[in-house]
Amino acid sequence: MAYSLGIDAGGTYTDAVLIREDDGVVVEAGKALTTYPDPIGGIKAAIKILDFEKLKEVNVVSLSTTLSTNTILENKGFPVALIMVGEYQIPDILPAQMYCIVDGGHDSNGEELNPLDVESVRLFAEKYKDKVAAFAVSSLFSMRNADHELRVKKEILELTGLPVVCGHELSQDLGAYERAVTAFLNAQLIPITYSFTKSIVTEMEEIGMNATLLMLKCDGSAVSIEEALEKPIETIFSGPAASLMGAAYLSGLKTCAMIDIGGTSTDVALLMDGLPEMDESGAVVGGWSTRVKAVRMETVATGGDSHVYTTDDPNQRIYLGPLRVMPLCRAAVLYPGFLDKLKATKLPPRKYISQYILPSVFYIKTDFPPIEMTRLEELIYDIIDSDAPVSWSDMFERLDKKMPMSSVLEALVKKRLIQPIGFTPTDALHILGEYSEWKAEASVIGAQKVDRLTHMTPEEFALYTKRRVAENMSASLIEYLVPGISKRDVEKVLSGRYHTKFAVSIPIVLIGGPSKAYAEEIGKLIQGEILTPKFSDVGNAVGSLVGQGVYRTELLIKKSVRKENELEITEYMLFHEGKRITYAVYQEAVDEAIRIGNETVMSKMRKTGLEEHQINISFTSKDLKAGSDTAYETKLIFVGVGTSRYDSETDKIPDFVKFINPEKSKRA
């Protein structure tokens, strides 16, 4: 009997599922805590729950992960230096702190505008080579001519030996600034993706598993692991994309809205007639616009591990996220003596209160190696333990009666050198008895520690937190379904003060560990049919296996007229992946474009384990022309679709819990 193994390493949990290949039935599932910085511990724990003999019969292993997304959302990417080539117009701030703009670049025909300033590139690389993990480079019109990006890459590799990411390798779309951002974020993610993939390969070898290894992209399609390592930015929303496919598969629906409740974030997406709604303009994550084609989704930095904290601000005393922390209830199980330490902590002086300094907030060192710290950061880092959580008062004593600075703690958290522990929605569910994985007593004590700021009992604080989380999820769904609606109007309706509520006409499928706990709360806010399928807690891992194989590529043919010896010469330039080929005859350019497009798609998709007869390639052509003359521009878009590895017509009755409030609605 043959099986497929789906793995999702999320910000909090690592899930694994086995699907029987002949009928597509989920036969087993395992769930374990994600481990940092190396996820292999969580992966092994999740896989260990599954039948070892079945694992030996696995033909395909497919991965999805929210680790890349969470890295960007939490601003915890590895340090990267960015080089922009050409006269860049930066409309907004850059995510890069270490960057430079050097002379060079090309025009829309791929002709050099200015010579590349190689010396400035060398000086910049020498200055930052010991401060970064990688470099990124983006040049004007590099998708028409990648020569300057490739020359910069060669120089940096020779000088530093560090990875270099080029903008043309990631996008063929216009938008120099967005390509620069995309290249920078991609470079930040390479070390994380490499470590994650290495862990998977090691585990497969130890099991003796001989299987094709794939990774899900953010458009719901799978790619070979080699391509995923080159372009980890394309996996930024692979987790939510997998959840959408998993939600549809487990519920048996081809049209539905999906809410994926994770540890760090909640994602909303839509499936219509079996196809995910795409965001052709490029994915936006952490406020940064990229040129990555992805499933259109709404992401809110609210999840099971979001920090719920209080301040002394009379206008708003309770905040939710976006910082991800370890729940108090979990810390009480992992660290002996933590419960007693939590009981003993006191409220700090009010002028020092922040999300980083509270009686319910603790810190512990991670296993990440330190990367260039300031003197103050080193001072705080050295007084934080690796085996026992440290409170603000512990640090106060170790600093000779001096308060630790919130800004320094924040910097160490962003560098992943210390892990914060605090009150979370997971703690709220423990207080309410709706989740019992860890020690609820710690959650109760954590709520009591801040009652002078919240003026609530632990149960009131838990109910308030749960309501806030449900409101954030519901607001994300409405803002997704009704583009352009103002956040303020959504909040007014969800508040319940105006005798009206939103109604959704298609089923809403909840995915994620706490999905059943929030179904009723969301149902109080939105009228509609809300489903929590069986295996919804591992829906992401299911989706990593059931998504269709899809690959897209674009080619551009552009007409050019130049003068030579007073004669007008017409040429046709073919652009693809930063390369330019010139033809004298338009049809020759078209024929070559068709050949290159088909070969590119076929080659990429065969690396995912599909045979040629399982791949259907189609292309569309869009012309920009005036009159009957040959087109000024021709864009050819190739799409390859692979056969699903499961029988989609298998007659299975979906198993789910349905919550409808306040009126019964019909299935879409």
KOLKE-423395 format. One line per 4 residues: for each residue x negated, y, z negated of C-alpha. Coordinates in Angstrom, 3 decimals, padded with zeros to 6 digits, m for minus. Layout:
<sites>
X,Y,Z  ...
</sites>
This chain:
<sites>
000.000,000.000,000.000  m001.438,003.400,001.027  m001.133,006.561,m001.072  m001.975,010.249,m000.930
m003.322,012.180,m003.907  m002.400,015.806,m004.487  m004.366,017.901,m006.986  m003.668,021.424,m008.185
m006.140,023.113,m010.514  m004.245,026.086,m011.874  m005.237,028.754,m014.329  m003.878,026.736,m017.258
m003.062,023.194,m016.116  m004.514,020.732,m013.647  m001.888,018.497,m012.038  m002.250,015.317,m010.017
000.393,013.317,m008.136  000.448,010.116,m006.113  002.808,009.901,m003.139  003.510,006.619,m001.364
002.722,007.186,002.299  005.288,004.857,003.878  008.324,006.631,002.385  006.997,009.852,000.829
008.187,009.040,m002.706  006.379,010.573,m005.690  005.377,007.539,m007.739  003.202,009.029,m010.490
002.147,012.360,m011.941  m000.483,013.489,m014.416  m001.010,016.829,m016.165  m003.972,018.079,m018.174
m005.436,021.378,m019.319  m007.715,023.120,m016.832  m011.275,023.303,m018.102  m013.655,026.256,m017.684
m016.011,027.065,m016.134  m016.260,023.613,m014.538  m012.775,022.231,m013.756  m013.976,018.622,m013.517
m012.887,017.882,m017.087  m009.278,018.842,m016.384  m009.316,017.071,m013.024  m010.608,013.861,m014.560
m008.047,014.032,m017.370  m005.157,014.500,m014.919  m006.327,011.742,m012.570  m007.024,009.378,m015.475
m003.292,009.285,m016.224  m002.636,007.771,m012.783  m002.881,004.064,m011.874  m006.551,003.312,m011.133
m005.732,000.570,m008.623  m003.465,002.907,m006.660  m006.216,005.531,m006.597  m008.448,003.091,m004.714
m005.804,002.960,m001.966  m005.709,006.735,m001.443  m006.298,007.843,002.174  m005.893,011.604,001.763
m006.753,013.971,m001.078  m005.298,017.467,m000.746  m006.106,020.344,m003.082  m004.374,023.565,m003.988
m005.440,026.035,m006.613  m004.552,029.376,m008.134  m008.069,029.811,m009.462  m009.069,032.161,m006.631
m005.883,034.207,m007.003  m006.325,034.501,m010.738  m009.970,035.506,m010.317  m008.929,038.514,m008.239
m005.909,039.375,m010.396  m008.043,039.374,m013.534  m010.987,041.110,m011.810  m013.340,038.313,m012.801
m015.005,037.588,m009.468  m018.735,037.061,m009.223  m020.747,040.264,m008.547  m021.026,041.067,m004.829
m022.697,043.893,m002.894  m020.921,045.228,000.209  m022.527,046.692,003.337  m020.329,048.623,005.779
m021.763,049.328,009.212  m020.544,052.360,011.163  m018.701,055.596,010.432  m016.291,054.096,007.910
m013.239,056.020,006.773  m012.386,054.709,003.318  m008.729,055.608,002.634  m008.787,054.339,m000.914
m011.166,053.141,m003.570  m013.161,050.009,m002.841  m013.170,046.907,m005.049  m016.982,046.956,m004.773
m019.097,048.968,m007.189  m022.308,048.185,m005.303  m021.917,049.234,m001.678  m023.484,051.284,001.096
m022.548,052.621,004.525  m025.243,052.394,007.218  m025.416,053.555,010.843  m024.281,051.174,013.569
m021.028,049.596,014.739  m019.268,049.111,018.075  m016.301,050.541,019.949  m013.080,048.793,020.975
m014.817,047.371,024.077  m017.628,045.882,022.020  m020.161,048.504,023.149  m022.739,049.678,020.598
m021.904,053.094,019.164  m025.154,053.621,017.259  m028.241,051.489,016.660  m028.119,049.445,013.473
m030.041,051.057,010.604  m031.954,047.923,009.626  m034.259,049.712,007.181  m031.325,050.925,005.042
m029.977,047.371,004.989  m033.313,046.056,003.725  m033.620,048.713,001.016  m030.067,048.004,m000.200
m030.657,044.238,m000.274  m033.901,044.638,m002.228  m032.200,046.931,m004.749  m029.319,044.577,m005.575
m030.606,041.057,m004.831  m031.136,040.306,m008.547  m027.805,041.774,m009.613  m025.352,039.901,m007.367
m024.291,036.376,m006.450  m023.597,037.175,m002.773  m023.393,039.905,m000.139  m020.539,040.910,002.189
m020.857,042.845,005.447  m018.242,044.456,007.667  m018.978,046.379,010.864  m016.716,048.562,013.005
m014.976,046.474,015.691  m016.934,043.362,014.716  m014.088,041.210,016.049  m015.032,042.599,019.496
m018.795,042.332,018.953  m020.258,040.707,015.855  m023.902,041.437,016.706  m024.496,043.989,013.924
m022.833,041.847,011.259  m024.915,038.835,012.314  m028.129,040.878,012.285  m027.367,042.170,008.785
m026.641,038.617,007.684  m029.974,037.399,009.068  m031.909,040.185,007.320  m030.273,039.575,003.934
m030.718,035.800,004.127  m034.426,036.250,004.848  m034.869,038.783,002.025  m032.700,037.239,m000.696
m031.558,033.732,000.237  m028.093,034.627,m001.121  m024.797,033.840,000.669  m023.597,036.478,003.143
m019.970,036.784,004.302  m019.139,038.575,007.572  m015.820,040.291,008.249  m015.449,038.852,011.775
m015.597,035.333,010.329  m012.391,035.978,008.412  m010.196,038.135,010.639  m009.781,039.113,014.282
m007.315,041.874,013.424  m007.903,045.599,013.631  m008.528,047.407,010.353  m012.169,047.896,009.400
m011.416,048.847,005.784  m009.169,045.810,005.234  m011.784,043.511,006.818  m014.400,044.938,004.446
m012.148,044.254,001.446  m011.429,040.739,002.737  m015.126,039.991,003.196  m015.950,041.335,m000.278
m013.238,039.273,m002.023  m014.251,036.180,m000.031  m017.855,036.547,m001.177  m016.710,036.870,m004.801
m014.925,033.524,m004.544  m017.619,031.392,m002.877  m019.376,030.260,m006.107  m016.035,029.431,m007.747
m014.770,027.444,m004.742  m018.064,025.598,m004.368  m018.018,024.522,m008.017  m014.387,023.434,m007.758
m015.004,021.385,m004.588  m018.166,019.804,m005.942  m016.210,018.600,m008.960  m013.586,016.953,m006.753
m016.169,015.206,m004.565  m018.020,013.922,m007.625  m014.828,012.478,m009.088  m013.901,010.806,m005.769
m017.326,009.168,m005.609  m017.073,007.873,m009.183  m013.668,006.317,m008.473  m014.934,004.802,m005.229
m012.317,006.660,m003.236  m012.917,006.860,000.527  m010.463,009.552,001.595  m010.185,012.642,003.784
m010.525,015.753,001.631  m008.349,018.765,002.491  m007.504,022.102,000.899  m004.273,023.999,001.270
m004.372,027.514,002.725  m002.136,030.390,001.776  000.049,029.867,004.865  001.071,026.397,003.655
m001.268,024.541,006.034  m004.237,022.319,005.242  m007.835,022.727,006.411  m010.976,020.644,006.121
m012.981,021.196,002.986  m015.888,022.546,005.055  m013.766,025.422,006.332  m012.348,026.072,002.872
m015.879,026.522,001.536  m016.641,029.057,004.283  m013.379,030.961,003.819  m012.171,030.591,000.211
m010.241,033.878,000.562  m007.730,031.931,002.684  m006.879,029.835,m000.381  m005.971,032.834,m002.560
m002.296,031.935,m002.448  m002.648,028.218,m001.739  m001.081,027.453,m005.120  002.135,029.413,m004.499
002.259,028.176,m000.881  002.038,024.608,m002.171  004.710,025.320,m004.767  007.071,026.563,m002.063
006.571,023.402,m000.022  006.873,021.298,m003.189  010.061,023.079,m004.254  011.685,022.344,m000.906
010.514,018.722,m000.877  011.577,017.893,m004.431  014.978,019.629,m004.128  015.718,018.311,m000.644
016.416,021.865,000.594  015.253,023.496,003.811  016.448,026.936,002.702  015.758,028.185,m000.816
014.050,030.834,m002.915  011.249,029.640,m005.170  009.964,030.937,m008.503  006.644,029.381,m009.478
005.893,029.944,m013.168  002.178,029.556,m013.777  m000.154,030.223,m016.651  m001.471,033.554,m015.381
001.078,034.707,m012.814  004.552,034.072,m011.449  005.060,033.872,m007.688  008.220,034.217,m005.623
008.606,033.056,m002.017  011.284,032.049,000.505  011.827,029.054,002.786  014.255,029.420,005.705
015.165,026.388,007.826  012.074,024.555,006.658  009.597,027.340,007.462  007.974,029.679,004.926
008.431,033.389,005.520  005.039,034.768,006.580  003.383,038.099,005.856  001.729,038.882,009.189
000.277,042.160,007.915  m002.025,040.317,005.537  m001.846,039.166,001.943  m002.038,041.705,m000.882
m003.539,040.459,m004.132  m004.592,042.435,m007.159  m003.566,045.611,m005.302  m006.042,044.979,m002.456
m004.805,044.641,001.132  m006.512,041.861,003.068  m006.372,040.550,006.624  m005.442,037.030,005.502
m002.275,035.551,007.020  m000.254,034.135,004.149  003.191,033.110,002.982  005.013,036.323,002.093
005.413,036.394,m001.637  005.902,038.615,m004.622  003.369,038.073,m007.399  003.667,039.415,m010.922
000.900,039.016,m013.504  003.246,037.298,m015.945  002.783,033.670,m016.932  002.712,031.271,m019.824
m000.692,032.556,m020.949  m000.079,036.281,m020.434  m001.128,038.334,m023.432  001.800,039.729,m025.429
000.377,042.497,m027.553  001.451,045.494,m029.594  000.111,048.990,m030.073  000.821,051.927,m032.337
002.396,053.858,m029.439  005.910,054.894,m030.560  007.140,054.929,m026.933  006.251,051.352,m026.088
005.009,049.031,m028.764  005.047,045.723,m026.850  003.195,044.934,m023.618  003.164,041.800,m021.464
000.014,040.920,m019.492  m001.772,041.060,m017.152  m004.654,039.669,m019.223  m004.666,035.878,m019.571
m005.516,034.581,m023.055  m005.557,031.224,m024.779  m002.288,030.713,m026.736  m002.616,030.766,m030.515
m000.806,027.429,m030.769  m003.370,025.786,m028.493  m006.362,027.325,m030.312  m005.026,025.900,m033.579
m005.321,022.393,m032.121  m008.693,022.885,m030.429  m010.531,024.608,m033.288  m010.452,023.206,m036.845
m010.032,025.942,m039.405  m008.558,028.411,m036.953  m005.164,028.374,m038.663  m006.686,029.444,m041.993
m008.695,032.181,m040.292  m005.557,033.455,m038.571  m003.729,033.591,m041.892  m006.546,035.652,m043.429
m006.856,038.363,m040.750  m005.553,041.848,m041.445  m004.264,044.738,m039.359  m007.196,046.924,m038.209
m007.207,050.689,m038.760  m004.475,052.065,m036.489  m006.799,054.237,m034.394  m008.659,051.091,m033.261
m005.586,049.051,m032.323  m005.567,047.864,m028.678  m004.910,044.676,m026.772  m008.515,043.687,m027.601
m008.408,044.509,m031.322  m005.453,043.056,m033.240  m005.037,040.600,m036.123  m003.635,038.092,m033.600
m006.605,038.375,m031.194  m009.771,036.233,m031.425  m012.740,035.493,m029.166  m014.971,032.557,m028.373
m017.929,032.214,m026.015  m017.455,030.403,m022.716  m019.977,028.235,m020.880  m020.491,030.821,m018.153
m024.142,031.941,m017.988  m024.643,035.610,m018.918  m025.025,037.978,m015.935  m026.686,041.358,m016.503
m025.266,042.850,m019.687  m025.668,046.302,m021.167  m027.298,046.669,m024.578  m023.897,047.039,m026.279
m022.542,044.012,m024.424  m025.514,041.917,m025.536  m024.968,043.058,m029.132  m021.324,041.932,m029.170
m021.978,038.773,m027.154  m024.630,037.627,m029.639  m022.254,037.819,m032.633  m019.482,035.749,m031.007
m019.588,032.005,m031.684  m019.287,029.113,m029.237  m017.477,026.689,m031.540  m015.244,028.857,m033.735
m012.987,031.802,m032.788  m014.141,035.200,m034.057  m011.764,037.984,m035.188  m012.248,041.740,m035.145
m012.967,041.647,m038.877  m015.675,038.973,m038.361  m017.353,041.242,m035.828  m016.951,044.217,m038.165
m018.898,042.399,m040.873  m021.576,041.152,m038.475  m022.063,044.680,m037.090  m022.818,046.087,m040.548
m019.372,047.591,m041.081  m019.044,049.002,m037.552  m016.012,048.409,m035.355  m016.515,046.591,m032.042
m015.594,048.733,m029.030  m012.563,047.657,m026.996  m014.318,048.678,m023.769  m017.233,046.347,m024.505
m014.942,043.425,m025.319  m013.034,044.109,m022.100  m016.263,044.064,m020.074  m017.332,040.726,m021.561
m013.894,039.225,m020.862  m014.033,040.377,m017.216  m017.451,038.776,m016.867  m015.924,035.505,m018.184
m018.517,035.418,m020.964  m015.930,035.348,m023.756  m012.437,033.879,m023.856  m009.744,035.868,m025.696
m007.139,034.116,m027.817  m003.800,035.770,m028.526  m000.015,035.609,m028.627  001.597,034.453,m025.359
004.985,033.432,m023.902  003.864,029.856,m024.608  003.700,030.788,m028.285  007.180,032.285,m028.018
008.555,028.998,m026.642  006.879,027.115,m029.505  008.570,029.394,m032.052  011.940,028.784,m030.376
011.396,025.003,m030.313  011.575,024.856,m026.512  007.995,023.658,m026.110  006.057,021.457,m028.521
002.703,020.686,m026.942  000.603,022.342,m029.679  000.889,023.810,m033.186  003.908,026.110,m033.547
002.791,027.263,m037.007  m000.004,029.311,m035.416  002.512,031.008,m033.136  004.704,031.955,m036.081
001.771,033.360,m038.057  000.575,035.322,m035.014  003.995,036.961,m034.699  004.059,037.748,m038.412
000.641,039.417,m038.214  001.986,042.185,m035.984  005.475,042.572,m037.491  004.507,045.993,m038.919
004.096,047.134,m035.305  006.984,045.223,m033.683  009.473,045.524,m036.577  010.739,042.050,m035.603
010.878,038.630,m037.208  008.906,035.885,m035.411  012.115,034.530,m033.852  013.203,037.988,m032.716
009.743,038.597,m031.253  009.878,035.229,m029.451  013.351,035.910,m028.036  012.238,039.380,m026.922
009.169,037.892,m025.206  011.185,035.201,m023.458  013.691,037.776,m022.233  010.883,040.035,m020.935
009.306,037.142,m019.030  012.668,036.187,m017.480  013.307,039.828,m016.528  009.909,040.066,m014.827
010.581,036.870,m012.872  014.073,037.972,m011.893  012.860,041.426,m010.869  010.174,039.883,m008.667
012.779,037.728,m006.942  015.144,040.641,m006.265  012.335,042.917,m005.064  011.251,040.133,m002.725
014.731,039.458,m001.330  015.639,043.163,m000.963  012.606,044.950,000.548  012.528,048.620,m000.301
014.688,048.447,m003.396  013.222,050.542,m006.189  011.787,048.862,m009.245  013.732,051.270,m011.443
017.074,050.295,m009.871  016.264,046.608,m010.319  015.425,047.149,m013.978  018.653,049.120,m014.527
020.814,046.295,m013.169  018.889,043.581,m015.042  019.263,045.516,m018.297  022.947,044.568,m018.361
024.051,048.040,m019.396  025.901,048.866,m016.168  028.503,046.053,m015.985  027.014,044.569,m012.830
024.463,041.934,m011.894  022.631,040.600,m008.876  023.926,037.548,m007.017  021.714,035.329,m004.830
023.466,033.302,m002.139  020.780,030.639,m001.657  019.568,028.150,m004.288  016.739,029.285,m006.564
014.272,026.470,m007.274  012.061,026.828,m010.346  008.601,025.247,m010.301  006.060,025.070,m013.127
005.653,023.622,m016.608  008.107,025.901,m018.482  010.665,026.058,m015.640  013.409,024.281,m017.591
012.940,026.667,m020.542  013.563,029.735,m018.359  016.383,028.407,m016.135  019.180,029.470,m018.473
017.602,032.859,m019.234  017.233,033.659,m015.526  020.795,032.469,m014.996  021.995,035.101,m017.472
020.336,037.795,m015.371  021.144,036.589,m011.837  024.300,034.945,m010.567  023.473,031.928,m008.424
022.499,028.290,m008.312  019.289,027.569,m010.193  017.593,024.173,m009.835  014.750,022.515,m011.723
013.820,019.346,m009.779  012.287,016.231,m011.247  008.482,016.618,m011.107  008.969,020.417,m010.968
006.173,020.721,m013.519  003.770,019.305,m010.896  005.527,020.755,m007.845  002.365,022.513,m006.741
000.433,019.258,m006.461  003.339,017.707,m004.541  003.388,020.660,m002.153  m000.317,020.330,m001.422
000.508,017.035,000.284  003.803,017.714,002.037  002.963,020.943,003.871  002.634,020.683,007.641
m000.784,020.954,009.233  m000.881,024.314,011.041  m003.764,026.231,012.622  m003.627,029.560,014.442
m006.154,031.457,016.523  m005.985,034.543,018.734  m007.892,035.645,021.838  m007.828,039.041,023.549
m008.457,039.898,027.221  m009.116,043.579,027.869  m009.424,045.326,031.230  m012.408,047.647,031.710
m013.213,049.989,034.610  m016.751,051.339,034.951  m018.671,053.224,037.610  m021.790,051.851,039.248
m023.440,053.728,042.110  m020.238,055.764,042.532  m018.215,052.559,042.881  m015.454,051.614,040.443
m015.948,048.110,039.112  m013.111,046.363,037.270  m014.011,043.735,034.689  m012.067,041.645,032.193
m013.552,041.125,028.738  m012.562,038.089,026.695  m012.913,038.503,022.919  m012.838,035.641,020.412
m014.373,035.320,016.942  m016.741,038.250,017.453  m017.940,037.112,020.886  m017.449,038.854,024.235
m017.491,037.249,027.691  m017.009,039.323,030.859  m015.254,038.111,034.021  m014.762,039.715,037.420
m011.377,038.053,037.966  m008.440,038.322,035.533  m007.220,034.753,036.076  m010.669,033.358,035.320
m010.569,035.125,031.956  m007.086,033.731,031.265  m008.106,030.182,032.207  m011.166,030.362,029.963
m009.100,031.795,027.110  m006.660,028.889,027.381  m009.526,026.396,027.348  m011.237,028.025,024.333
m007.960,028.408,022.420  m006.954,024.768,022.873  m010.423,023.444,022.038  m010.695,025.637,018.921
m007.328,024.566,017.513  m007.866,020.894,018.350  m011.341,020.877,016.772  m010.164,022.563,013.558
m007.128,020.327,013.123  m008.966,017.076,013.799  m011.187,017.920,010.834  m008.081,017.559,008.633
m007.836,013.866,009.549  m005.248,014.181,012.334  m005.648,012.330,015.626  m005.239,014.114,018.962
m001.826,012.526,019.624  m000.576,013.900,016.272  m001.336,017.520,017.224  000.967,019.682,019.313
m000.590,022.937,020.577  001.388,025.803,022.075  000.478,029.354,022.974  002.223,032.615,023.660
000.924,035.470,025.772  001.643,039.155,025.193  000.735,041.668,027.915  000.225,045.410,027.671
000.545,046.747,031.197  001.788,049.631,033.333  003.569,048.898,036.622  002.652,045.833,038.650
m001.077,046.040,038.056  m002.887,043.399,036.002  m002.464,043.777,032.255  m004.592,046.337,030.426
m004.598,043.946,027.481  m003.478,040.335,027.087  m003.269,038.694,023.682  m003.042,034.888,023.603
m001.886,033.324,020.342  m002.465,029.570,019.916  m000.651,027.541,017.259  m001.307,023.881,016.527
001.193,021.894,014.449  000.344,018.470,013.071  002.713,015.603,012.449  003.783,015.289,008.822
002.157,012.321,007.090  005.501,011.459,005.515  008.793,010.441,007.038  010.880,013.618,006.702
014.038,011.681,007.511  013.729,009.341,004.541  017.106,009.238,002.808  016.251,010.320,m000.732
018.658,011.822,m003.237  016.935,014.770,m004.950  016.769,014.562,m008.722  017.173,017.918,m010.455
018.827,019.796,m013.277  021.240,022.462,m012.065  022.142,025.618,m013.951  024.884,027.865,m012.557
025.910,031.100,m014.283  028.442,032.571,m014.459  030.358,031.140,m011.492  029.831,027.993,m009.527
028.144,028.694,m006.201  027.833,026.484,m003.178  024.672,024.800,m001.978  023.146,026.562,001.044
</sites>
